Amino acid sequence: MKKKIKVEEEIDLAGAECWIHPRHWSTSEINGVEDDDDNPQMPLIQEHLGEKAWHIIVNLDTGQICNWPQGTKASIHYKSVDENYIHILDDRLGIVEEYEGYVPDFLCPKENGYGDYVIMDIDENGFIQNFNNNLDDIFDNEDED
């Protein structure tokens, strides 16, 4: 006899793969230069769901963005409201949780984004400044033991 059951397991969360769909690219700066809405230059832009999206993978332990170009600083202030697609990854890069919706708190460590804005500074080594890896708003405020 076969039966599906829920098994509670403690796992290591390693990363967050994020596709952010900003309404405007020009509200952010790269190395002190305002980005361009018509021809955005922000690193790690890829097509997603038929439009340009900022595709980052964040190490949840360190706050470092994978594949960030060395020497590039950025100040991010994107209004994306509910156009955010996030996969929480385990240490084998398997998808543990899929999230679609408002901006989660870990993507706005610089100031409160009110669920609408991605607000952060990224240093020349790809680290998100003042990073906080609290994922309660993604995991529906589940209690962590």
The first five atom37 places (N, CA, C, CB, O) and aatype in JSON, in Angstrom:
{
  "aatype": [12, 11, 11, 11, 9, 11, 19, 6, 6, 6, 9, 3, 10, 0, 7, 0, 6, 4, 17, 9, 8, 14, 1, 8, 17, 15, 16, 15, 6, 9, 2, 7, 19, 6, 3, 3, 3, 3, 2, 14, 5, 12, 14, 10, 9, 5, 6, 8, 10, 7, 6, 11, 0, 17, 8, 9, 9, 19, 2, 10, 3, 16, 7, 5, 9, 4, 2, 17, 14, 5, 7, 16, 11, 0, 15, 9, 8, 18, 11, 15, 19, 3, 6, 2, 18, 9, 8, 9, 10, 3, 3, 1, 10, 7, 9, 19, 6, 6, 18, 6, 7, 18, 19, 14, 3, 13, 10, 4, 14, 11, 6, 2, 7, 18, 7, 3, 18, 19, 9, 12, 3, 9, 3, 6, 2, 7, 13, 9, 5, 2, 13, 2, 2, 2, 10, 3, 3, 9, 13, 3, 2, 6, 3, 6, 3],
  "atom_mask": [
    [1, 1, 1, 1, 1],
    [1, 1, 1, 1, 1],
    [1, 1, 1, 1, 1],
    [1, 1, 1, 1, 1],
    [1, 1, 1, 1, 1],
    [1, 1, 1, 1, 1],
    [1, 1, 1, 1, 1],
    [1, 1, 1, 1, 1],
    [1, 1, 1, 1, 1],
    [1, 1, 1, 1, 1],
    [1, 1, 1, 1, 1],
    [1, 1, 1, 1, 1],
    [1, 1, 1, 1, 1],
    [1, 1, 1, 1, 1],
    [1, 1, 1, 0, 1],
    [1, 1, 1, 1, 1],
    [1, 1, 1, 1, 1],
    [1, 1, 1, 1, 1],
    [1, 1, 1, 1, 1],
    [1, 1, 1, 1, 1],
    [1, 1, 1, 1, 1],
    [1, 1, 1, 1, 1],
    [1, 1, 1, 1, 1],
    [1, 1, 1, 1, 1],
    [1, 1, 1, 1, 1],
    [1, 1, 1, 1, 1],
    [1, 1, 1, 1, 1],
    [1, 1, 1, 1, 1],
    [1, 1, 1, 1, 1],
    [1, 1, 1, 1, 1],
    [1, 1, 1, 1, 1],
    [1, 1, 1, 0, 1],
    [1, 1, 1, 1, 1],
    [1, 1, 1, 1, 1],
    [1, 1, 1, 1, 1],
    [1, 1, 1, 1, 1],
    [1, 1, 1, 1, 1],
    [1, 1, 1, 1, 1],
    [1, 1, 1, 1, 1],
    [1, 1, 1, 1, 1],
    [1, 1, 1, 1, 1],
    [1, 1, 1, 1, 1],
    [1, 1, 1, 1, 1],
    [1, 1, 1, 1, 1],
    [1, 1, 1, 1, 1],
    [1, 1, 1, 1, 1],
    [1, 1, 1, 1, 1],
    [1, 1, 1, 1, 1],
    [1, 1, 1, 1, 1],
    [1, 1, 1, 0, 1],
    [1, 1, 1, 1, 1],
    [1, 1, 1, 1, 1],
    [1, 1, 1, 1, 1],
    [1, 1, 1, 1, 1],
    [1, 1, 1, 1, 1],
    [1, 1, 1, 1, 1],
    [1, 1, 1, 1, 1],
    [1, 1, 1, 1, 1],
    [1, 1, 1, 1, 1],
    [1, 1, 1, 1, 1],
    [1, 1, 1, 1, 1],
    [1, 1, 1, 1, 1],
    [1, 1, 1, 0, 1],
    [1, 1, 1, 1, 1],
    [1, 1, 1, 1, 1],
    [1, 1, 1, 1, 1],
    [1, 1, 1, 1, 1],
    [1, 1, 1, 1, 1],
    [1, 1, 1, 1, 1],
    [1, 1, 1, 1, 1],
    [1, 1, 1, 0, 1],
    [1, 1, 1, 1, 1],
    [1, 1, 1, 1, 1],
    [1, 1, 1, 1, 1],
    [1, 1, 1, 1, 1],
    [1, 1, 1, 1, 1],
    [1, 1, 1, 1, 1],
    [1, 1, 1, 1, 1],
    [1, 1, 1, 1, 1],
    [1, 1, 1, 1, 1],
    [1, 1, 1, 1, 1],
    [1, 1, 1, 1, 1],
    [1, 1, 1, 1, 1],
    [1, 1, 1, 1, 1],
    [1, 1, 1, 1, 1],
    [1, 1, 1, 1, 1],
    [1, 1, 1, 1, 1],
    [1, 1, 1, 1, 1],
    [1, 1, 1, 1, 1],
    [1, 1, 1, 1, 1],
    [1, 1, 1, 1, 1],
    [1, 1, 1, 1, 1],
    [1, 1, 1, 1, 1],
    [1, 1, 1, 0, 1],
    [1, 1, 1, 1, 1],
    [1, 1, 1, 1, 1],
    [1, 1, 1, 1, 1],
    [1, 1, 1, 1, 1],
    [1, 1, 1, 1, 1],
    [1, 1, 1, 1, 1],
    [1, 1, 1, 0, 1],
    [1, 1, 1, 1, 1],
    [1, 1, 1, 1, 1],
    [1, 1, 1, 1, 1],
    [1, 1, 1, 1, 1],
    [1, 1, 1, 1, 1],
    [1, 1, 1, 1, 1],
    [1, 1, 1, 1, 1],
    [1, 1, 1, 1, 1],
    [1, 1, 1, 1, 1],
    [1, 1, 1, 1, 1],
    [1, 1, 1, 1, 1],
    [1, 1, 1, 0, 1],
    [1, 1, 1, 1, 1],
    [1, 1, 1, 0, 1],
    [1, 1, 1, 1, 1],
    [1, 1, 1, 1, 1],
    [1, 1, 1, 1, 1],
    [1, 1, 1, 1, 1],
    [1, 1, 1, 1, 1],
    [1, 1, 1, 1, 1],
    [1, 1, 1, 1, 1],
    [1, 1, 1, 1, 1],
    [1, 1, 1, 1, 1],
    [1, 1, 1, 1, 1],
    [1, 1, 1, 0, 1],
    [1, 1, 1, 1, 1],
    [1, 1, 1, 1, 1],
    [1, 1, 1, 1, 1],
    [1, 1, 1, 1, 1],
    [1, 1, 1, 1, 1],
    [1, 1, 1, 1, 1],
    [1, 1, 1, 1, 1],
    [1, 1, 1, 1, 1],
    [1, 1, 1, 1, 1],
    [1, 1, 1, 1, 1],
    [1, 1, 1, 1, 1],
    [1, 1, 1, 1, 1],
    [1, 1, 1, 1, 1],
    [1, 1, 1, 1, 1],
    [1, 1, 1, 1, 1],
    [1, 1, 1, 1, 1],
    [1, 1, 1, 1, 1],
    [1, 1, 1, 1, 1],
    [1, 1, 1, 1, 1]
  ],
  "atom_positions": [
    [[0.84, -1.18, 0.0], [0.0, 0.0, 0.0], [0.89, 1.24, 0.0], [-0.96, 0.0, 1.22], [1.9, 1.28, 0.71]],
    [[0.52, 2.23, -0.78], [1.27, 3.48, -0.83], [0.38, 4.6, -0.33], [1.76, 3.78, -2.27], [-0.83, 4.64, -0.57]],
    [[1.02, 5.51, 0.38], [0.31, 6.65, 0.95], [1.27, 7.83, 1.02], [-0.26, 6.32, 2.37], [2.41, 7.66, 1.43]],
    [[0.83, 9.0, 0.62], [1.65, 10.2, 0.74], [1.48, 10.75, 2.14], [1.26, 11.27, -0.33], [0.37, 10.88, 2.64]],
    [[2.6, 11.08, 2.77], [2.57, 11.68, 4.1], [3.5, 12.88, 4.12], [2.98, 10.65, 5.18], [4.43, 12.97, 3.32]],
    [[3.23, 13.8, 5.01], [4.11, 14.95, 5.2], [5.17, 14.58, 6.22], [3.32, 16.21, 5.66], [4.87, 14.02, 7.28]],
    [[6.41, 14.9, 5.88], [7.53, 14.63, 6.77], [8.2, 15.96, 7.08], [8.54, 13.61, 6.15], [8.6, 16.68, 6.17]],
    [[8.32, 16.26, 8.34], [9.01, 17.48, 8.74], [10.5, 17.19, 8.83], [8.48, 18.03, 10.1], [10.92, 16.22, 9.46]],
    [[11.29, 18.04, 8.18], [12.72, 17.81, 8.1], [13.45, 19.14, 8.25], [13.1, 17.12, 6.76], [13.0, 20.15, 7.72]],
    [[14.55, 19.15, 8.96], [15.37, 20.35, 9.07], [16.4, 20.3, 7.95], [16.05, 20.46, 10.47], [17.13, 19.32, 7.8]],
    [[16.46, 21.39, 7.17], [17.4, 21.44, 6.06], [18.18, 22.74, 6.1], [16.67, 21.3, 4.71], [17.77, 23.71, 6.74]],
    [[19.31, 22.75, 5.41], [20.11, 23.97, 5.27], [19.61, 24.75, 4.07], [21.62, 23.63, 5.14], [19.59, 24.23, 2.95]],
    [[19.21, 25.98, 4.29], [18.82, 26.86, 3.2], [20.06, 27.59, 2.73], [17.69, 27.86, 3.64], [20.73, 28.27, 3.52]],
    [[20.38, 27.46, 1.46], [21.64, 28.0, 0.96], [21.47, 29.29, 0.18], [22.31, 26.99, 0.09], [22.29, 30.2, 0.29]],
    [[20.41, 29.4, -0.61], [20.31, 30.55, -1.48], [18.88, 30.92, -1.81], [0.0, 0.0, 0.0], [17.93, 30.18, -1.54]],
    [[18.77, 32.1, -2.4], [17.49, 32.59, -2.9], [17.71, 33.05, -4.33], [16.91, 33.74, -2.0], [18.45, 34.0, -4.58]],
    [[17.06, 32.37, -5.27], [17.13, 32.77, -6.67], [15.94, 33.69, -6.93], [17.11, 31.52, -7.63], [14.79, 33.3, -6.73]],
    [[16.24, 34.91, -7.37], [15.21, 35.94, -7.46], [15.13, 36.52, -8.87], [15.48, 37.06, -6.46], [16.15, 36.81, -9.5]],
    [[13.91, 36.67, -9.35], [13.64, 37.41, -10.57], [12.8, 38.61, -10.16], [12.92, 36.52, -11.67], [11.65, 38.45, -9.75]],
    [[13.38, 39.79, -10.28], [12.71, 41.03, -9.89], [12.36, 41.79, -11.17], [13.63, 41.9, -8.94], [13.21, 41.98, -12.04]],
    [[11.12, 42.22, -11.28], [10.65, 42.94, -12.47], [10.41, 44.41, -12.11], [9.34, 42.29, -13.03], [9.29, 44.78, -11.75]],
    [[11.45, 45.25, -12.2], [11.28, 46.66, -11.85], [10.39, 47.39, -12.85], [12.64, 47.35, -11.77], [10.4, 47.11, -14.05]],
    [[9.64, 48.33, -12.34], [8.85, 49.18, -13.24], [9.77, 50.16, -13.97], [7.76, 49.95, -12.45], [9.53, 50.51, -15.12]],
    [[10.83, 50.61, -13.27], [11.79, 51.54, -13.86], [13.19, 51.11, -13.44], [11.5, 53.01, -13.43], [13.42, 50.79, -12.27]],
    [[14.12, 51.1, -14.38], [15.52, 50.77, -14.08], [16.27, 52.02, -13.61], [16.21, 50.16, -15.32], [17.27, 51.91, -12.9]],
    [[15.8, 53.2, -14.01], [16.53, 54.45, -13.75], [16.5, 54.89, -12.29], [15.98, 55.54, -14.61], [17.12, 55.89, -11.94]],
    [[15.79, 54.17, -11.44], [15.74, 54.53, -10.02], [16.91, 53.92, -9.25], [14.43, 54.07, -9.41], [16.98, 54.03, -8.02]],
    [[17.83, 53.27, -9.97], [19.0, 52.66, -9.34], [20.27, 53.18, -9.99], [18.94, 51.12, -9.43], [20.25, 53.71, -11.1]],
    [[21.38, 53.0, -9.27], [22.68, 53.47, -9.77], [23.69, 52.34, -9.78], [23.21, 54.63, -8.91], [23.68, 51.46, -8.92]],
    [[24.56, 52.37, -10.8], [25.68, 51.44, -10.91], [26.95, 52.28, -10.89], [25.59, 50.57, -12.22], [27.15, 53.13, -11.75]],
    [[27.8, 52.03, -9.9], [29.03, 52.81, -9.72], [28.75, 54.31, -9.77], [30.06, 52.43, -10.8], [29.51, 55.07, -10.37]],
    [[27.66, 54.72, -9.13], [27.33, 56.13, -9.02], [26.62, 56.74, -10.23], [0.0, 0.0, 0.0], [26.34, 57.93, -10.23]],
    [[26.33, 55.93, -11.26], [25.68, 56.43, -12.47], [24.26, 55.88, -12.53], [26.49, 56.03, -13.74], [24.04, 54.68, -12.39]],
    [[23.3, 56.78, -12.75], [21.9, 56.37, -12.85], [21.71, 55.41, -14.02], [20.98, 57.6, -13.01], [22.23, 55.64, -15.11]],
    [[20.97, 54.34, -13.79], [20.7, 53.37, -14.85], [19.71, 53.97, -15.85], [20.15, 52.04, -14.26], [19.12, 55.02, -15.61]],
    [[19.53, 53.29, -16.97], [18.74, 53.78, -18.09], [17.52, 52.88, -18.3], [19.59, 53.84, -19.39], [17.66, 51.66, -18.44]],
    [[16.33, 53.46, -18.31], [15.12, 52.67, -18.51], [15.1, 51.98, -19.87], [13.89, 53.56, -18.37], [14.62, 50.85, -19.99]],
    [[15.61, 52.65, -20.9], [15.56, 52.1, -22.25], [16.65, 51.06, -22.51], [15.68, 53.2, -23.27], [16.46, 50.14, -23.3]],
    [[17.79, 51.22, -21.86], [18.92, 50.31, -22.06], [19.6, 50.05, -20.72], [19.93, 50.91, -23.09], [20.72, 50.5, -20.5]],
    [[18.94, 49.32, -19.82], [19.5, 49.12, -18.47], [20.84, 48.38, -18.5], [18.51, 48.34, -17.61], [21.04, 47.45, -19.27]],
    [[21.74, 48.83, -17.64], [23.08, 48.26, -17.56], [23.34, 47.51, -16.26], [24.1, 49.35, -17.71], [24.45, 47.01, -16.05]],
    [[22.35, 47.41, -15.41], [22.52, 46.7, -14.14], [23.01, 45.28, -14.43], [21.19, 46.67, -13.33], [22.46, 44.6, -15.31]],
    [[24.03, 44.83, -13.71], [24.48, 43.44, -13.91], [23.35, 42.45, -13.62], [25.69, 43.14, -13.01], [22.47, 42.7, -12.8]],
    [[23.41, 41.34, -14.3], [22.55, 40.17, -14.07], [21.1, 40.37, -14.52], [22.57, 39.82, -12.62], [20.18, 39.83, -13.91]],
    [[20.92, 41.13, -15.59], [19.59, 41.26, -16.2], [19.41, 40.11, -17.18], [19.42, 42.65, -16.91], [20.28, 39.83, -18.0]],
    [[18.26, 39.47, -17.09], [17.91, 38.39, -18.01], [16.44, 38.51, -18.37], [18.21, 36.99, -17.38], [15.66, 39.17, -17.68]],
    [[16.07, 37.87, -19.48], [14.66, 37.84, -19.84], [13.94, 36.82, -18.96], [14.47, 37.5, -21.35], [14.44, 35.72, -18.72]],
    [[12.77, 37.22, -18.49], [11.94, 36.34, -17.66], [10.49, 36.68, -17.94], [12.29, 36.48, -16.13], [10.09, 37.84, -17.8]],
    [[9.72, 35.71, -18.32], [8.3, 35.9, -18.63], [8.09, 36.98, -19.69], [7.52, 36.26, -17.36], [7.14, 37.77, -19.61]],
    [[8.99, 37.01, -20.67], [8.85, 37.92, -21.8], [9.31, 39.34, -21.59], [0.0, 0.0, 0.0], [9.07, 40.2, -22.44]],
    [[9.96, 39.63, -20.46], [10.48, 40.98, -20.23], [11.78, 40.92, -19.45], [9.44, 41.85, -19.48], [12.16, 39.88, -18.91]],
    [[12.45, 42.07, -19.4], [13.72, 42.13, -18.66], [13.46, 42.04, -17.17], [14.48, 43.43, -19.0], [12.55, 42.67, -16.63]],
    [[14.29, 41.24, -16.52], [14.19, 41.08, -15.06], [15.59, 41.06, -14.48], [13.41, 39.78, -14.68], [16.55, 40.68, -15.15]],
    [[15.69, 41.48, -13.23], [16.95, 41.4, -12.51], [16.99, 40.02, -11.87], [17.1, 42.56, -11.42], [16.19, 39.72, -10.99]],
    [[17.93, 39.19, -12.32], [18.01, 37.79, -11.88], [19.24, 37.63, -10.99], [18.06, 36.81, -13.1], [20.36, 37.58, -11.48]],
    [[19.01, 37.54, -9.69], [20.11, 37.39, -8.74], [19.93, 36.11, -7.93], [20.21, 38.62, -7.81], [18.81, 35.66, -7.69]],
    [[21.05, 35.55, -7.53], [21.06, 34.43, -6.59], [21.84, 34.89, -5.38], [21.68, 33.12, -7.23], [23.02, 35.2, -5.47]],
    [[21.16, 34.93, -4.24], [21.74, 35.46, -3.01], [22.11, 34.3, -2.08], [20.76, 36.43, -2.31], [21.29, 33.43, -1.8]],
    [[23.35, 34.3, -1.6], [23.78, 33.35, -0.58], [23.11, 33.78, 0.72], [25.36, 33.3, -0.44], [23.34, 34.88, 1.21]],
    [[22.28, 32.91, 1.28], [21.51, 33.29, 2.46], [22.34, 33.35, 3.74], [20.38, 32.32, 2.66], [21.89, 33.94, 4.73]],
    [[23.53, 32.76, 3.74], [24.4, 32.85, 4.92], [25.2, 34.15, 4.93], [25.35, 31.67, 4.96], [25.43, 34.73, 5.99]],
    [[25.62, 34.61, 3.74], [26.53, 35.75, 3.68], [25.92, 37.02, 3.09], [27.73, 35.38, 2.88], [26.43, 38.12, 3.33]],
    [[24.83, 36.88, 2.34], [24.26, 38.04, 1.66], [25.0, 38.42, 0.39], [0.0, 0.0, 0.0], [24.79, 39.5, -0.15]],
    [[25.88, 37.55, -0.08], [26.61, 37.83, -1.32], [25.8, 37.37, -2.52], [28.01, 37.15, -1.3], [25.18, 36.3, -2.51]],
    [[25.81, 38.2, -3.58], [25.14, 37.85, -4.82], [26.12, 37.07, -5.68], [24.63, 39.13, -5.57], [27.21, 37.55, -5.99]],
    [[25.72, 35.86, -6.07], [26.57, 35.01, -6.91], [26.77, 35.66, -8.28], [25.94, 33.59, -7.06], [25.86, 36.27, -8.82]],
    [[27.97, 35.53, -8.82], [28.32, 36.04, -10.15], [28.25, 37.56, -10.27], [27.41, 35.43, -11.17], [28.19, 38.09, -11.38]],
    [[28.27, 38.26, -9.15], [28.29, 39.72, -9.21], [29.64, 40.15, -9.76], [28.02, 40.36, -7.79], [30.67, 39.63, -9.31]],
    [[29.69, 41.08, -10.72], [30.97, 41.48, -11.29], [31.84, 42.23, -10.27], [30.74, 42.36, -12.52], [31.44, 43.25, -9.71]],
    [[33.03, 41.7, -10.04], [33.98, 42.27, -9.08], [34.22, 43.74, -9.4], [35.31, 41.49, -9.1], [34.43, 44.1, -10.56]],
    [[34.2, 44.59, -8.38], [34.48, 46.01, -8.55], [33.25, 46.86, -8.85], [0.0, 0.0, 0.0], [33.36, 48.08, -8.96]],
    [[32.1, 46.24, -9.0], [30.87, 46.97, -9.32], [30.07, 47.23, -8.04], [30.01, 46.18, -10.34], [29.76, 46.3, -7.29]],
    [[29.75, 48.5, -7.82], [28.88, 48.88, -6.7], [27.52, 49.27, -7.26], [29.5, 50.05, -5.85], [27.43, 49.78, -8.37]],
    [[26.48, 49.03, -6.48], [25.14, 49.42, -6.94], [24.3, 49.88, -5.77], [24.46, 48.25, -7.67], [24.43, 49.39, -4.65]],
    [[23.43, 50.82, -6.06], [22.42, 51.27, -5.11], [21.08, 50.98, -5.78], [22.58, 52.81, -4.74], [20.72, 51.59, -6.79]],
    [[20.34, 50.05, -5.2], [19.11, 49.55, -5.81], [17.9, 50.19, -5.14], [19.04, 48.01, -5.72], [17.81, 50.24, -3.91]],
    [[16.98, 50.66, -5.96], [15.7, 51.17, -5.47], [14.66, 50.88, -6.55], [15.77, 52.72, -5.13], [14.27, 51.77, -7.31]],
    [[14.22, 49.62, -6.61], [13.28, 49.18, -7.64], [11.87, 49.06, -7.09], [13.72, 47.85, -8.23], [11.65, 48.45, -6.05]],
    [[10.93, 49.65, -7.79], [9.53, 49.4, -7.48], [9.1, 48.22, -8.35], [8.62, 50.68, -7.73], [9.06, 48.31, -9.57]],
    [[8.77, 47.12, -7.69], [8.35, 45.94, -8.43], [7.01, 45.41, -7.94], [9.4, 44.85, -8.33], [6.44, 44.51, -8.54]],
    [[6.51, 45.95, -6.86], [5.23, 45.59, -6.25], [5.13, 44.08, -6.13], [4.04, 46.15, -7.09], [5.84, 43.48, -5.33]],
    [[4.26, 43.44, -6.91], [4.08, 42.0, -6.74], [4.68, 41.19, -7.88], [2.61, 41.68, -6.62], [4.32, 40.03, -8.07]],
    [[5.58, 41.77, -8.64], [6.22, 41.05, -9.74], [7.59, 40.53, -9.31], [6.37, 41.97, -10.98], [8.62, 40.93, -9.84]],
    [[7.57, 39.63, -8.35], [8.78, 39.03, -7.81], [8.58, 37.52, -7.77], [9.13, 39.59, -6.39], [7.56, 37.03, -7.31]],
    [[9.58, 36.81, -8.26], [9.52, 35.35, -8.32], [10.78, 34.83, -7.65], [9.4, 34.82, -9.81], [11.9, 35.15, -8.08]],
    [[10.62, 34.05, -6.6], [11.76, 33.65, -5.78], [11.71, 32.16, -5.52], [11.78, 34.43, -4.45], [10.67, 31.6, -5.17]],
    [[12.87, 31.52, -5.7], [13.04, 30.12, -5.32], [14.02, 30.08, -4.15], [13.56, 29.24, -6.53], [15.13, 30.6, -4.26]],
    [[13.63, 29.48, -3.06], [14.54, 29.26, -1.94], [15.2, 27.91, -2.19], [13.79, 29.29, -0.54], [14.52, 26.9, -2.43]],
    [[16.53, 27.9, -2.14], [17.32, 26.73, -2.52], [17.98, 26.08, -1.32], [18.37, 27.1, -3.55], [18.39, 26.76, -0.38]],
    [[18.08, 24.75, -1.36], [18.82, 24.05, -0.31], [20.3, 23.97, -0.69], [18.24, 22.62, -0.08], [20.7, 24.52, -1.72]],
    [[21.1, 23.29, 0.13], [22.54, 23.26, -0.12], [22.93, 22.42, -1.33], [23.25, 22.73, 1.1], [24.1, 22.4, -1.72]],
    [[21.98, 21.72, -1.94], [22.23, 21.0, -3.2], [21.58, 21.73, -4.37], [21.7, 19.54, -3.12], [21.48, 21.2, -5.48]],
    [[21.14, 22.96, -4.11], [20.49, 23.85, -5.07], [19.14, 23.32, -5.55], [21.39, 24.07, -6.26], [18.66, 23.69, -6.63]],
    [[18.53, 22.47, -4.75], [17.16, 22.04, -5.02], [16.19, 23.09, -4.51], [0.0, 0.0, 0.0], [16.48, 23.78, -3.53]],
    [[15.07, 23.22, -5.17], [14.06, 24.21, -4.77], [13.27, 23.68, -3.58], [13.11, 24.54, -5.95], [12.63, 22.63, -3.65]],
    [[13.34, 24.44, -2.48], [12.64, 24.09, -1.25], [11.28, 24.79, -1.18], [13.49, 24.45, -0.02], [10.3, 24.23, -0.7]],
    [[11.26, 26.02, -1.65], [10.04, 26.84, -1.57], [10.0, 27.75, -2.8], [10.0, 27.69, -0.24], [11.02, 28.3, -3.2]],
    [[8.83, 27.9, -3.37], [8.61, 28.84, -4.46], [7.7, 29.96, -3.95], [7.99, 28.14, -5.71], [6.7, 29.71, -3.27]],
    [[8.08, 31.18, -4.28], [7.32, 32.34, -3.8], [7.08, 33.27, -4.98], [8.09, 33.08, -2.65], [7.96, 33.49, -5.8]],
    [[5.89, 33.79, -5.06], [5.54, 34.79, -6.06], [4.69, 35.84, -5.37], [4.79, 34.15, -7.28], [3.67, 35.52, -4.75]],
    [[5.11, 37.09, -5.47], [4.3, 38.12, -4.84], [5.08, 39.36, -4.5], [0.0, 0.0, 0.0], [6.02, 39.75, -5.2]],
    [[4.67, 39.98, -3.41], [5.28, 41.23, -2.97], [6.74, 41.04, -2.6], [4.51, 41.79, -1.78], [7.22, 39.92, -2.45]],
    [[7.46, 42.15, -2.46], [8.88, 42.12, -2.13], [9.06, 41.6, -0.7], [9.53, 43.53, -2.29], [8.54, 42.2, 0.24]],
    [[9.78, 40.49, -0.53], [10.04, 40.0, 0.83], [11.07, 40.88, 1.53], [10.53, 38.54, 0.79], [11.87, 41.56, 0.89]],
    [[11.02, 40.87, 2.85], [11.87, 41.76, 3.65], [13.36, 41.62, 3.38], [11.62, 41.51, 5.1], [14.08, 42.61, 3.46]],
    [[13.84, 40.42, 3.06], [15.29, 40.26, 2.89], [15.82, 41.02, 1.67], [15.64, 38.78, 2.77], [17.03, 41.19, 1.53]],
    [[14.93, 41.47, 0.78], [15.35, 42.24, -0.39], [15.29, 43.75, -0.18], [14.5, 41.86, -1.57], [15.47, 44.52, -1.13]],
    [[15.03, 44.18, 1.04], [15.03, 45.63, 1.3], [15.69, 45.91, 2.66], [13.58, 46.19, 1.28], [15.04, 46.43, 3.56]],
    [[16.98, 45.56, 2.79], [17.65, 45.78, 4.08], [18.02, 47.24, 4.35], [18.88, 44.95, 4.14], [18.31, 47.6, 5.49]],
    [[18.03, 48.07, 3.32], [18.44, 49.46, 3.51], [17.37, 50.28, 4.22], [18.78, 50.1, 2.16], [17.66, 51.1, 5.09]],
    [[16.11, 50.05, 3.84], [14.98, 50.71, 4.48], [13.72, 49.91, 4.15], [14.85, 52.2, 4.03], [13.74, 49.05, 3.27]],
    [[12.66, 50.2, 4.84], [11.42, 49.47, 4.65], [10.91, 49.66, 3.22], [10.35, 49.92, 5.67], [10.72, 50.79, 2.77]],
    [[10.68, 48.55, 2.53], [10.18, 48.62, 1.17], [8.67, 48.46, 1.08], [0.0, 0.0, 0.0], [8.11, 48.53, -0.01]],
    [[8.01, 48.25, 2.22], [6.55, 48.14, 2.3], [5.97, 47.11, 1.33], [5.93, 49.49, 2.04], [4.82, 47.25, 0.9]],
    [[6.75, 46.1, 0.98], [6.28, 45.07, 0.07], [6.28, 45.47, -1.39], [0.0, 0.0, 0.0], [5.96, 44.66, -2.26]],
    [[6.63, 46.73, -1.67], [6.59, 47.25, -3.03], [7.97, 47.51, -3.64], [5.8, 48.51, -3.06], [8.12, 47.53, -4.86]],
    [[8.98, 47.72, -2.79], [10.29, 48.17, -3.26], [11.41, 47.23, -2.84], [10.57, 49.56, -2.76], [11.44, 46.73, -1.71]],
    [[12.35, 47.02, -3.77], [13.63, 46.38, -3.47], [14.6, 47.52, -3.2], [14.13, 45.42, -4.66], [14.86, 48.33, -4.09]],
    [[15.13, 47.6, -1.98], [15.99, 48.72, -1.6], [17.23, 48.15, -0.92], [15.25, 49.73, -0.66], [17.15, 47.59, 0.17]],
    [[18.38, 48.31, -1.59], [19.62, 47.78, -1.02], [20.83, 48.44, -1.67], [19.69, 46.26, -1.2], [20.75, 48.99, -2.77]],
    [[21.95, 48.37, -0.96], [23.24, 48.74, -1.51], [24.06, 47.47, -1.64], [23.97, 49.8, -0.61], [24.03, 46.61, -0.77]],
    [[24.8, 47.37, -2.75], [25.65, 46.22, -3.01], [27.07, 46.73, -3.14], [25.2, 45.45, -4.31], [27.34, 47.65, -3.9]],
    [[28.0, 46.12, -2.38], [29.39, 46.58, -2.43], [30.13, 45.97, -3.61], [30.11, 46.23, -1.12], [29.57, 45.17, -4.36]],
    [[31.4, 46.36, -3.77], [32.21, 45.96, -4.92], [32.5, 44.46, -4.96], [33.5, 46.71, -4.91], [33.0, 43.95, -5.97]],
    [[32.21, 43.74, -3.89], [32.39, 42.29, -3.86], [31.06, 41.54, -3.96], [33.11, 41.88, -2.59], [31.03, 40.31, -3.81]],
    [[29.99, 42.26, -4.2], [28.68, 41.63, -4.39], [27.92, 41.37, -3.11], [0.0, 0.0, 0.0], [26.91, 40.65, -3.14]],
    [[28.36, 41.93, -1.99], [27.65, 41.72, -0.72], [26.56, 42.77, -0.55], [28.64, 41.77, 0.47], [26.79, 43.96, -0.73]],
    [[25.36, 42.3, -0.2], [24.26, 43.2, 0.12], [24.53, 43.76, 1.51], [22.86, 42.46, 0.05], [24.67, 43.0, 2.47]],
    [[24.61, 45.07, 1.6], [24.91, 45.72, 2.87], [23.75, 45.56, 3.86], [25.23, 47.2, 2.65], [22.58, 45.68, 3.49]],
    [[24.1, 45.28, 5.12], [23.12, 45.1, 6.2], [22.11, 43.98, 5.9], [22.37, 46.4, 6.45], [20.94, 44.06, 6.28]],
    [[22.58, 42.95, 5.21], [21.72, 41.83, 4.82], [21.13, 41.13, 6.03], [22.51, 40.83, 3.97], [21.81, 40.9, 7.02]],
    [[19.85, 40.8, 5.93], [19.14, 40.05, 6.96], [18.44, 38.89, 6.27], [18.11, 40.97, 7.74], [17.62, 39.1, 5.37]],
    [[18.76, 37.67, 6.68], [18.21, 36.51, 5.98], [16.89, 35.99, 6.57], [19.22, 35.41, 5.98], [16.59, 34.81, 6.45]],
    [[16.13, 36.85, 7.18], [14.83, 36.46, 7.73], [13.86, 36.19, 6.57], [14.26, 37.56, 8.68], [13.57, 37.08, 5.77]],
    [[13.37, 34.96, 6.49], [12.48, 34.56, 5.41], [11.06, 34.3, 5.89], [13.02, 33.32, 4.73], [10.29, 33.62, 5.2]],
    [[10.7, 34.83, 7.05], [9.37, 34.58, 7.61], [8.24, 34.95, 6.65], [9.2, 35.35, 8.9], [7.23, 34.25, 6.59]],
    [[8.41, 36.04, 5.89], [7.33, 36.44, 5.0], [7.2, 35.52, 3.78], [7.55, 37.87, 4.54], [6.17, 35.53, 3.11]],
    [[8.23, 34.73, 3.5], [8.14, 33.74, 2.43], [7.55, 32.43, 2.95], [9.52, 33.48, 1.82], [6.75, 31.79, 2.27]],
    [[7.94, 32.05, 4.15], [7.48, 30.81, 4.73], [6.23, 31.01, 5.59], [8.58, 30.18, 5.56], [5.98, 30.25, 6.53]],
    [[5.45, 32.04, 5.28], [4.17, 32.29, 5.96], [4.3, 32.37, 7.47], [3.18, 31.22, 5.6], [3.43, 31.89, 8.19]],
    [[5.39, 32.97, 7.95], [5.6, 33.15, 9.39], [5.54, 31.85, 10.18], [4.59, 34.12, 9.93], [5.05, 31.82, 11.31]],
    [[6.02, 30.76, 9.56], [6.06, 29.49, 10.28], [7.02, 29.6, 11.45], [6.49, 28.33, 9.34], [8.04, 30.29, 11.36]],
    [[6.71, 28.93, 12.53], [7.61, 28.92, 13.69], [8.84, 28.11, 13.36], [6.9, 28.35, 14.93], [8.75, 27.02, 12.8]],
    [[10.01, 28.67, 13.72], [11.27, 27.94, 13.55], [11.73, 27.5, 14.92], [12.35, 28.82, 12.84], [11.78, 28.3, 15.85]],
    [[12.07, 26.22, 15.05], [12.53, 25.69, 16.33], [14.03, 25.78, 16.43], [12.08, 24.25, 16.52], [14.6, 25.38, 17.45]]
  ]
}
